[in-house]
Amino acid sequence: MLALPAALLATGCAAPHRGTGRPGDPIVLTLLSHYASGELKEALRGPVDEWNATHDRVKVRTTAVEFTDLLTTFMVRQAAGQGADILHPYCLWNGQLVRAGVLRPAPAEHAAEIRRGYSAAAVGAASVGGRVYGYPTELQTYALYYNKRLLRAAGVDGPPRTWRELEETAYRTTRRDRYGNTLVQGFGLSTYDDSTTVGQTLALLNAAGGAFVSADGRSTGIDSPAGRAVFGLEDRLVARGASCPGVNVYRAFPSGQVAMVISAGWWTGSLRSQMGADYRDVGVAPLPLPEAGGTRATLCTGFMLGVNTASRHPREAWEFLRWLNTERTAAGKGAVATRMSALQVSVGSLTGRADDMRALLGAGGGKGAARDPNLRPFLDALAYAVPEPNVPGAQRAKSLLRTNIEALWTGRRSVEETLHLTRRQVDQEVARAW
């Protein structure tokens, strides 16, 4: 209990008290998420307050911690017998949470609704071993961001479509001063966080037809022709000075110091607000493929809302989730969408419901996102994105992959050494008994 984060004390959308469901004493469901502050907290407050105002027997109370504390909080509270009724995990953790007996499988009627209403990538992210465990919420696909002005200045007409074009464009757009200091990176590889280290590497791996973890979840597929091609591409970009991994691309790209970078769709909203009029220089394209005419694929990451195995009121919890995630309502400016889709678009994010996304964005439902052409590649990618593997050891496997990628980028290991070490470490992690 001493490990519980202090932020756990923060609550919102408070209901009166935990009840039994007897007349005059409503059931109070607790919902634990990472929507701890700012616009995310306020966005969730709206539909929860709406539910509480229109439902007398079942109320919902939200509790939040920072994302960095979320997984630990799930596990510690569960062990202490204080787990929330409804959980909002990062889908990468689902296998671990299922193995630990924290997540309850979705009842048949809810699983059928989820499979009908969401993209295959969203359903895959919310499933473990073929069983659906919750309603997908935020979903992020990956694509190529590029600076139109920097490409034009280098004599490049448009974004690259193949890896060969990607390399050529990266080298042509790289600029240095007379002392050899990099002024513009052609392609932004960065050790800043998982999104720019592991995320873009796995997006490229998927585009090459590879897989980080095998279909049975017992081994890694990184030591493969696809993995070798991805690591070789990144190694060449760093060796030839087109990428400087120590640079924070989240600052460098808006400042015009990076020509291209792979990242997720949430970044469009941040770039619009940071760059102002200079946002017109930003373009987004599907990930380049190893060869022209190949089959498209990219990475998607996501979150979901599920029900705790320890909840005393699972039927009521699933009913609230159905109302929040499937029931459509007027969302403004003529758009009709689910409450969760409206919530996500209001904070510049996306869900796995492509029909909702097109309705809301077309009606100007998101933060300055109305008809932003840069969102289309992310929406289109819902049809071919591949979810992160969420086997029980997925979080640890991702951390191991990040460490090895950084060793490759900094020249401490060769491509072959990185492939072999990653395979050995990740195989041991995902294959061990949990």
N, C-alpha and C positions, 0 to 999 in steps of 0.2 A: 504493500500500500504506500510505502514511503516513496516509491518510484513514480507515483502518479504526478503528471505535470501540473504545475500551479494553474496553467491556463484552463484546466478542466473546470475550474470554478466559474468560468464565464458561461452564462446561459442567455438564451433569448427565447421569445415566443412563449413565455411561461404560462403553463396551465395551473390550476389551483393546487392540486396535490395528487399523489398517487392514490388511486381508488381501487375498488373491488368490482365495480360494475353494478352494484346494487342500486336500487332506485335512490336518486339523489346523490349518488356517490360515483361519479364517472370513472371509467377506466382512463388512466393517463399513460400514454405510450411515450417512451423516451427515444430520441433520435440523436445519435452521436455522429458528428461529421467534422470536417476541417474548415467549415465555413465560419471561422472564428471572429472575423472582423471585417469592417469596410463594406464594400458593395456586395460581396458574397453573403455576408450575414444578413444584410437588409433584403437581398433578393429572396432568400429562403423565408424570411419573416412573412412576406406577402401571402403566399399560398398556405402557410401553416396557420396564420391568423384567420384566413378565409375558412379553412377547415374547422378551426375551433369555434368560429362564430356560427357555423351552420350545422354542427354536430354536437348534440347534447350528451350522448352516452360515451363517446370516445374522444378524448382530447390528446393533443400532441405537444410535448415539451422538447425543445431542442437544447442540446449541449454541444459545445465545440472546443476543439483543441487545435493548435497549429499542426500543419501537415506533418512536420518532422516528428511530432509526438504521437501521431495517430495510430500507427501499428502497435507501438508499445502500449498505448492506452487500451486498445482493444484487448490485448493479451492479459495485461495486468488486471483490468477490471473483471475480465471473465474468470480469472483464477480466484479473485476475491469474491465472486458471486454477485458482482454489481454491474454486469454487462447490460448495455442499453438494449431496448427492444429492437430498434432499427439501427443498422450500421451502414456507413457510407465509405466503403474501402476503395482504395486504388486496386484495380483489377489484377495487377501483378501479384498481389498478396492472396488472391482467392484460394489458390491451392493450399497454401500454408494455413489459412483460416479454416478451410474445410477439414484438413487433416487434424487440426486441433479441436474440431468439434464445435466451432464457433458459429458457422453459417448453416442455416436451415435450407434445404432444397426448396425451390419454388413449387407450390402445389400445381397439379397438372393443368388446371385452367389458366393459371397465371403464366406458366411456362409456355403454353400454346399462344397466349396473347403476346408474349415477348418475342417468340419466334416469328409471328406474323407481322409485328409492327416495326421491327428494327432491322438494320442492315446485318448481313452475316458477320461482319467484323464485330459489331456491337454484341451480338448474341454470343459469339465465340469468347469475347472478353469476359462476359458475365457467366460463363459456363466452366465447369471443371469435370473432366472425364465424361463429357457429353451431357451432363445434367446442368440445367439452368439454376442459378442461385440468386438472381435478383434482377431488378429493372435497371438497364443501363442509363446513366445520366450523362455527364460530360464525356465526349469522345473526341479525340484529337488524331487527325491524320497528318502525315508528313509530306512536304513538297519542297521544291527549290525556290527560294527567294533570290532575286537578283536586282542589281541596281542598273536601271536602263541607261542612265547617264554614263556610268563607268564603262559599260559594254560598248556604247556608241563611241566614246572617246578612244577605245582600243580598236575600232573598226569592226566590231562584231554586231551583226544585224539583229540577233535575237537570242533567246536562251538556248543552251545546248540541249540536243535531243539524245545524244549518245555519250558514253563515257569518254570516247576519243575527243568529241567536241568539248566536253566538260574540261578535260585537261588542257586542250589548246586555248580555250577561253580563259582558264585560270592563269595560264602563263602569260597570255597577252595583256590581261588586265592588271597583273602585279606591277607595282611601281616602287622604286627605291630612290633615296636621295643619293647624292654623290659619295656619301660615306658608306653606302650599302645598307642603310637603315630602311626597313620596309615602311612605305607610306600607305600602300593599298595592298591588302591580301587578295589574291584572285579567288581563293576558296577558303571559307572560314571553318577550319577545324579548331575546336576549342576544348580545353580541359575544365571549363567553367562548371558544368554540371552534367547530369545524366542526359538531359535533352540534347545537348550538343556533342557529347562524347559517345555514349552508347546509342542514343536515339537515332542519330543520323547514320551511324554505322549499321545498325540493324535495318534501317530503311533501305540502304544500299544493298545489304545482303538479301533482303526480300526481293528487291528489283532484279537481282542477279539470279533469282530462282532458288536461293538457299534458305536455310532455316537455322536459327540459333539452337533450338532444342528439338529433338526428334519427335515424331508424331506420338510415340508411346511415352514421351516424357522422361526417358531413362538415360538419355545421352545427348551430347551436343553435336550439331552438324556444322560447327564453325570451321573445323579442319577439313575443308572440302574445296573443290575448284572454285565455287562461289565465294567462300571465305577468303581463299588465297587471292582472288581477283580484287576483292574489296580492300584487304589490307595492303595489297600491292599498289593500288590506286592511291590510298592515303599516304603510304610511305613515299611514293614519288612526289606527291604534292608538297610534302614537308621537306624532302631532300632538295628539291629544286627551288625552295623559298616561296612557293605560292601560298603556303599555309604556315601560320605562326601559332601553334596550339596554346601558347601562354596568354594570348589576347582574349579578352572577354568580348565575344561577338555581339552580345546584347547591347554593348555600348558602341563597338566599332562599326557595325553595320549601319545604324541610324546616322552615324557621323560621316558616312561615305568612305570608310576605311576598309571595307570588305565588299568585293564585287558580287559574290555568291555565297549562299549558305543554305544548308538543309535544316528545316525546323518545322514545328507544328503550327496548326492554324490559329491557335490562340494569339500568336504573336502579331497578327494583322492589327488587332485593336490597339495593342501597345505602340506599334509603329505609327499608326495614324495619330495618336495623341502626342507622341514624342517628336515626330518629324514635321508636323504641320504641313505647310505647302510643299515641303520636300518629299512628302509621301508620294507625290505624283511620279517620282523616279523609281518607285518600288514596283516590281513585277513578280508574279508567282507563276510557276509552270510545273507540270508533273515531273517527277524524278526522271532524269535521263536514264536510258537503258544501256546495258553493256553493248548491245548491237541494235541497229535499226530494225523495226518490225517485230521486236520481242513482245512478250506478254507483260502488261503492266502489273506492278505490285509495289506496295509501300508498307510502312509501319503504321499501326494505330495504337494509341494508349487510351485508357479510359477509367471511369469510376462507375460504381453501381450502388444501388440501395437494396439491401437485403435484410432478412429477419434473423435475429439471434436464436440459436437453439434453446437458449435459456429463457426466452420470452414466455411469460404466462398467458399472453394474449396474441398468439400468432395469427389467428384468423382476422382479428381487427387490424393488426399491423399490415398484413397483406392487402386488406381492403383500402387502407389509407394509401399505400403505395400504388395500387391500381388507380385510384382517384387522381393522384398526383401525376402519374406517368402515362396514363392512357386516355383519360377522359378529356375530350377536346372542349375548348371554350373560346369565346371571343378574346383575341389578344391585341386588339387595337388596329386601327387603319384597315379594317376589313379582313384581317387575317384570323384564321381559326387554327388553333394548335393546342397541344397538351400544355399543362401548366409547367412541367419541367422543361420543355423546349423553350417556352417563353422566358422562363427564368434564366436558362443558359444564354440565350441570345441577348438578354438584357445586360449581361456582363461581358459580352464579346466572345462567347464560347459557342460550341456546337453540340448537338446530340447525334445519336445514331438514327434519327428519324429524318430521312432526306426530304420527305414531303413537308414536314413541319418547317425544316430549315428554309426551303425555297419559299414557302408561304410567308414566313416571318421576315426573312431578309428582303424579299421582293416588296413587302409592305413597309420597309424601313423600320422593322421592329428592333434592330440591334443598335448598339452604340456607334452611330456614324457609319454603320455597315451597309446601309441601304444601297443595293445594286453595286457594291464594291466588286469589281471583276476579280480581285485577288482572292476572293473566297471560293470562287467556282472550282479551282483545282482541288481544294480540300473537300468540297461537297462531292465532286465526281469521284474522288478517291474512296468514298464510303463503299463503292461497288467492288473495289478490288484490294482494299487494305487488308493486312494480315495482323491480327491482334498479338500483343506481346505474349510469350509463353508464360503461363501462371501455375506451373508445377510447384509443389511444396517448397523447393529450394530456389525458386525463381529470383527472389530479392538478393540472396547471397550470390547466385550465379551472375546476376547483372553487375554486382559490385566487383566480382572477380574479372569480368570482361572489361569493365572500365579501367581497372588497374593495369591490365595487360595492354589495352589500347594505348594508354598514356605512355607505357614503357616503349612501345613501338614508335610513337610519335616523337619521343624525346631521344631516340637513337640508342636506348639501352638494350633493345632486343631486335633481332631481324624478323622479317615476316615469318619465316619457317619456325623460329624459336617461339614467336608469339602464338602461332597457330597450335603448336604442339603443347605448350604449357597451358594455354586456355582449355584445350580439349581435356587434358589430364585433370585440371582443377575442377572444371565444370562437370565433367562426367562423374567425378567423385561426389560432388555436391548434390546433383539431381538424382543419383542412383542410390544414395544412402537411405537407410530406414529412418523414417521420421516418427 
